[in-house]
Amino acid sequence: MESNVIISVNQVNFYYGAVRALTDISMKFRKNKVTALIGPSGCGKSTLLRLLNRMNELIDGTRVEGEILFEHQNIYEPHVDPVEIRRKIGMVFQKPNPFPKTIYNNISYGPKLNGVTSADMDELVEQSLKQAVLWDEVKDILNKSAMNLSGGQQQRLCIARALAMKPDILLMDEPTSALDPISTAKIEGLIEELKENYTIIIVTHNMQQAARVSDETAFFYLGNLIEYNKTEKIFTTPDVKQTEDYITGRFG
Amino acid sequence: MNKATHRNFIRWRYFKQSVFFTLVRASALVITLALGGIILYIIMNGFSAISWDFITKPPTDAMTKGGIMPAILGTIYLTVGAIATGLPLGIASAIYLTEYAKQGRIIRLIKIGINCLAGVPSVVFGLFGLGFFVIFLGFGSSILAGSLTLGFLILPTIIGASEEALKAVPQTFREASLSLGVSKWQTTYRIVLPNAMPGILTGSILGIGRAAGETAPIMFTAAAYFTAKLPGSIFDEVMALPYHIYVLATAGTNIEATRPIQFGTVLVLVGVVLGIDLIAIIIRGYMRRNKRW
């Protein structure tokens, strides 16, 4: 079990200014699994997700206590370069956010700046788009602006863009909350396929989605980790009353 | 409220609305008329002076005849020099202020300082240029000193425009780029700046117009009353359109007789400013392709 752990969060507290957003969080994320983070708005689930690739530090006045181990290395050690961390831990955001560039250049942007040569680029672009199940829809319009794609296509493009960096982990922050049901289904199918090769950590507001796509689920409430277990267990026989109340829709 | 009073109430509201609409339309009209009037006046008085010789020949007969070519060229040199100084410096400052600096009291102070700089009279810039570039750095009265002075003059305009344009780039672009393991500088250079560039240029066009048209800052730093030959290097002084107009209108050998030349010069100055703006607009249009979100 220990050998499967890819990220280990140890006694993490997180503050926005004087406000504590996460309290004493300890949990382990397992390799090649889909872990869902659920809980009502403001419970800290997105904050935790953004701690894993050090995106929170873009906000002035934030502070982290505790450690987050990735590959046996605390990513908050002073000598660790967040750029290195983000190469290995990719992210997909709530709203599709392609760059105002062509479809091709959206994918090639990250790899190019990280040393992939143009000779290998065509193949990498094709492979990434295929992984994100977008290739057939865009293979003839690679040089058109990504802004012309539909919302669902844009989000799959963003997934392809993250995959092109060949990360170990893919963080997804409510990736379908801005999408219609059909696009949502496509992305959920995609998550299923991707977990063969990637570790996925997904924040979602949609409990059916958590139940459908994840292997493990963590329930957060008011900055605390209330319960963390196999998804099946959480959604059938949770140990904590609060978890049960939330997943059965009694609050949240 | 019964039906009749309600109807009156609605009517009263429509009346108020039409009054205000008329007022705002009238303001727009006044502005347009004023601008149109000025341009028409310049064209009517200046057009007769314009000829091929006027824009390609140097002045003759103690500047009462001949053309204004050295002044046109001088103004173009000075304006391009001012852009070359002000644009990189202004964009760099704005990048620091919006992308890198921790927002706080010091940054607020710097921003207040920049705004104050925008309010400093241009003659003060001229004196600063004289003291610093011309005398202290020993550039003499030259294209270099004049360009640098004008560059500093338009700096607040460019910084202000650049800040606004940088802030208008969605935060999600920065996050997306950083999340791909791209460094902050690469993100700024590759994503933020290209997307802000059209906005930066729009704001900078105002600065360009000002640089081309100002008289006071170049009076002590670059402008010559009369030079027979064209400048050979950036350390030579030049004639310039605004200063030429000032000279002809106040200190020329025959002020009344040169009125048409004065108006002609004004017209050419307006033309040069519009020409430089046009180039900026074309560059902006080129940069805007594909840039919408």
Contacts between the chains, C-beta under 8 A, distances in Angstrom:
chain1	res1	chain2	res2	distance
A	53	B	179	6.5
A	55	B	175	6.6
A	55	B	178	7.1
A	55	B	179	6.6
A	58	B	174	7.6
A	58	B	175	7.2
A	58	B	178	7.0
A	60	B	102	6.1
A	60	B	103	6.2
A	83	B	178	7.9
A	83	B	181	5.5
A	83	B	182	7.2
A	83	B	183	5.1
A	84	B	181	7.1
A	85	B	181	7.9
A	86	B	178	6.4
A	86	B	179	5.7
A	86	B	180	6.9
A	86	B	181	4.3
A	87	B	180	7.8
A	87	B	181	3.1
A	88	B	181	7.6
A	90	B	179	6.6
A	90	B	180	7.2
A	91	B	175	8.0
A	91	B	179	4.0
A	93	B	172	6.5
A	93	B	175	6.6
A	93	B	176	6.8
A	93	B	179	7.7
A	95	B	172	6.6
A	97	B	170	7.5
A	97	B	172	4.0
A	97	B	173	6.7
A	97	B	175	7.2
A	97	B	176	4.7
A	98	B	176	7.8
A	99	B	173	6.3
A	99	B	176	6.8
A	99	B	177	7.5
A	99	B	191	6.3
A	100	B	195	6.6
A	100	B	290	5.8
A	100	B	291	5.1
A	100	B	292	6.3
A	100	B	293	5.4
A	101	B	290	6.8
A	102	B	290	7.5
A	109	B	177	7.5
A	109	B	180	6.8
A	109	B	182	7.5
A	109	B	190	7.4
A	110	B	180	3.5
A	110	B	181	6.4
A	110	B	182	6.2
A	113	B	180	7.9
A	113	B	182	5.2
A	113	B	186	5.5
A	113	B	190	7.2
A	114	B	181	6.1
A	114	B	182	7.7
A	145	B	290	5.3
A	147	B	290	8.0
A	147	B	292	6.3
A	147	B	293	6.5
A	158	B	176	7.2
A	161	B	176	7.7
A	161	B	180	6.9
A	162	B	179	7.3
A	162	B	180	7.0
A	165	B	180	5.7
A	165	B	181	5.9
